[in-house]
Amino acid sequence: MATLKDIATEAGVSQATVSRVLNDDPNLNVKEETKHRILEIAEKLEYKTSSSRKNQAGAPAGHRHILALYSYQQELEINDPYYLAIRHGIETQCEKLGIELTNCYENNVIPDVKKITGVLIVGQPSPSLRHAATALTDNVCFIDFHEAASDYDAVDIDLANISKEIIDFFIAQGVTRIGFIGGEDKPGKADVREVAFTEYGRLKGVVSEADIYRGGFSSSSGYELAKIMLAKPDYPAALFVASDSIAIGVLRAIHERGLSLPQDISLVSVNDIPTARFTFPPLSTVRIHSEMMGSQGVNLLFEKARDGRALPLRVFVPSKLKLRGTTR
């Protein structure tokens, strides 16, 4: 039986290159003529990959199937395009890699999937959702959520660091009082942004409990919370808003109050959704590559299933502060 070494020797390349070509590694960067030469030699020597040997035992040739479990209802994607972009990244990458995809949202019955490559869990899962996923496979990847010392892969953003970055930005501008308008993933529980904002802001002496407002992750919630804040005789001159969707509602409340941005109130939000550039004034926001979060989750599942990797990986997608019209 031919081996990788036999093919590598005849092709004049490394065994690692041969392995990655035969396993159709999407991240491999070699000339097309080299790929063709390796494939021709493998065919001539009648080399069979481990996946093809499994296929002879009855598995569909090259079939890969990912189950994406969303820890929220699909309607949330309408109110917050951040989540829609994550799903788009998942779907685009699955299509690119030829992977079958099944989506399942909160409160939907998890489909009976017998043979899958892996499971994506988007958002913080409930115990029952986590149990359902891990009962199907040990190839699980969290997106938009991670936990310390986990046995599973994760793709996330460093929201705590983003909160600190925004506080430092306002302090550098001479701001001495910063407010927060955010949402909650679970009733009555502050999310990572709010926790980091409160702790770091108090440490810096610019945040107090009275200036923190929490509701849902929607424009309507941002509008109502901002109205409550602005109805007070005294309110902060700088705001950190947890998402662009919330910020759109906050902008409306500020305009209705007859205030100007950034002269009367400065504002920075998070996500950089497509409409952020077209609000009035355009939103200063932290750009998060949410579509990349989805695609990288697919890549981790694909790579782990292909290579048999045992160690879990945690990937933090970078973010960038985009200053526009709501800040000085």
N, C-alpha and C positions, 0 to 999 in steps of 0.2 A: 504494500500500500504506500502511495506517495505521501511525503510529509511536507510541512511548511519549509523545512530546510532544503529539500530537493528543489522546490519551486524557486526559493530565494537564490540558490546557487546558480540555477540556469538563467534566471532573470537578471542577476547581478544587482540585487537589492537586499535589504535586510529582511529578516523573518517578520519583524514587527510591521513593515510596510505591506508584506504579502498578506498577513493576517487582517490588517485594516481594509485592504482592497477587497478581499474575499468576503468580509463581513459588511461591506458597503458603508464604511464609516463616513458620515456626512461632513466631518471636520477635517478629513484628510486632504492635504494639498499636494498632489503630485500630477505630473503631466498625463494627459489622456493616453498618449502612446505607451506610457509605462503601465497604466491600468490595463490596457488592451493586451500588452505582452504578458502580464501576470495571469490574466484570465485565460489566454490561449495556452500557456504552459500548463496551468492547472487542469484545463480540459484535456490536453494531450496526455498528461500523466494520470488522468482519471481521479484527480483528488476530490474527496468529498469532505465538505465542512461538517462541523458537529451538528449544525442545524439541519443539514440535508440528511444526516444519518438519523436524526430524530424524525424527520419527515417520512422516512421509509417505514417508521414504526406507526405511522398513521396521522401525524400532525399535518395540518395544511401547510403547504410550502410557503415559507416566508411570511406567514400570517402573524400580524401583530395587532393587538387590540387594547386600547386604554379606556378605562372607566373614569370619568371626571365627576366627582361628587362635590356639589356646591352647598356650603353650609348656610344658604339663604335662599329665599324664593326668587324666581326669575324677575319679578317686578322690580327688584332692587336695581337691576341693570338699567332700568329706565330713569330712575332718580339719580343714579351715580354711574356715569360712563366709565369710571375707573374699573369696575367689575366687568363691564362689557368688553373693555380692552383686554383684560386677562383672558376671558373666554376666546376672544378673537385670536390671541396669540397661541392658545392651545390648539384651536381648530386649524390655523394656518400651518403650524409646525407638523401636526399630524398628517395633514394633506401632503406636505412637502416630503415627509418620510414614508408615505404610503401606509400610515397606521389607521386602522379603524377606530373611531371614537364614539363612545356613548356618553351623553350628558345626563345627569340626574340632579335635580334641585331638591331643596328642603321640602319635606312633607310628601315627596313623590316616592313611590315604591321602587326600591333598588332593583334593577332588572336582573334576571337570572343569567349571569354571564359565567360560563364554565371555563373558558380558556382565555386568559387575559395576560398582557405584558406587564401591566401595573395599574395602580390606582392613584389619581390625583385628588387631593382634598383641598378645595379652595376656601380660605377663611378658617376661623377657629372652629374645630369640629365639636359636636356634642359627644359625650361618651358613647352613645349608641351608634353614631355615625363612624366614629373611630373603630369601634368593635366590628362593625359590618365590613369596613375596608380591610382591616387586618385579618379578618376571617377568610377573605378571598385570596390574599397574597401577602408576602412579606416585602414586595416591591412597591412601597408607598412613598409618595412625595407630597409634602405640604406646600401650599402656595399662599402667600400673604399671611403666614403664621409660622412660628417656629417655637421650639421649646428646648431648654437646656438638657443635655445628656440624652437626647432622643436617639432611638435606633433607626430613625427614618430620615430620608433626605428632606431638605426644605429650601424653598426660594422665598426670600422676604426682602423687606426694606428696613433700614435702621431708623424707625420713627422716633426713637428716643433722641438720637443724635440730631435729627431734623429739628425737633423742638428746641434743643439747646442752640442750634445754629441760628434759629430765628430770634431767640432771646438775645444772643450776642449781637446780631445785626441791629436790633432796635437800640440796645445799650450803646453801641458805637455811634448811633445818631443822637445820643443825648436823652433818650426816652427814660423816664423814671417810673412809669406805671404801664403795665401791659395786661390786657384782658385776653380771655380765651372763650371762643364759642365752638363747641364741638358736639359730637354724637357719642352714642354708646352701642357696643356690640351686644351687650347683655344688660337687661334692665337694672338700673341702679349701680352699674359698675363702670368706672372710668376706664378709657382705653389707654394704650401705651403713650400716645401723644400727650394726653392730659396729665397723666402721672408724671412724666418726665418734665413737662412744662411747669407743673406746680412745684415739684421738688427743686428743680434748678432755678426757677424764678424766685422762689423764696430765699434760696442760698444767695442769689445776687441782689435781693432786696427790691425786686420790681414787680412781684406778683403777690396778690392777696386772695383769700377765698371768696371775697365778695365780688371779684371781677371774673369769676369762672361760671360759664353758662353751658349746660349740657342738655341736648335733646336727641333728635334723630339725624341721620346723615342725608338730609334732603334740603332743598331750597326753601320750602315752606317752613321747616323747623328753624333754619337760620334767620328767616324773616321775623318769625314770632319772638325768638330769643333776643334778636337785636332791638326789636321794639321795646321789650322789657328793660333792656340795658339802657337805651336812650331815653326812656321815660324818667329815669332817675336824674336828680339835679346835678350829679357829678358822675362822670364815666371816664374810663381810660382813653387816652389819645392814641393808643396803638393797640391793634388786635392781631392775635394769631387765630386763624380760623382753620378748623381741622381738615376741611376739604373744599375744593372749588365749588362743588354743588351747594354746600352750605353757604359759601361766600356770596353766591349769586343772590340769595335771599337777603343776606346781610346788606349788600349794596343797595337793594331796593329800599330797605328800611332807612338807611342813611340818607338816601336821596329824598325820601318822603319827609324826613325831618328837616330838610333844607340845609344839610351840611355838605361840605366839600371834601373830596379826597384828592390828595393827601393832606390838604391844609388843616382841616379840622380833625380828621382821623386817618391814621395810616393803617394799612391792612396787608397781611401776607397770608396766603392759604397754601394748600397742598394738592398736588396731582398734575396740574397743567393740562386739564382737559381741553379739547379743541376750541370750545367757546370762551376760554379764559382770555384769549387775545382780543375778543370782540365785545367784552362788556364795556361799560362806561363808568370810570376809566378802565383800561385793560388791567386785569388782575396781576399783581405781583404774586408769584406762586413758586412752589418747589416742584420741579419737573420730576416725575417718577415714571420710569419706563415700564408701565404695567403690562403692556403687550409682551415685552421681553420676559417678564416674570412667568407668563404662561408658557412661552416657547421653551424657556430653560427648564421648566418643570418636566415637559415632554422629553427634552434631551436627557435629563438625569435618569428617567425611567428607561428610556431606550438604551442608554449606555450601560446601566446596571444589569438589565436583562441580557444584553449582548455579551458583556465581559464577566458577569458573575461577581461583580464587586461586592465586598462584604461591608466595608466601612461606610457609614452614612456621611453625606456631604451637606454642608450648609452654604448656600450662595446668597450673598447680599447684593442686590442690584443697586448701582450707584444712583444718586439723585443730585440735582443742581438747582440752586436758587436763581429764578428768572425775575429780575426786577423790571416792573412796568409802571403803570400809572397810579397804582394805589399806595405807592411809597415815594418818599422824597429821594 
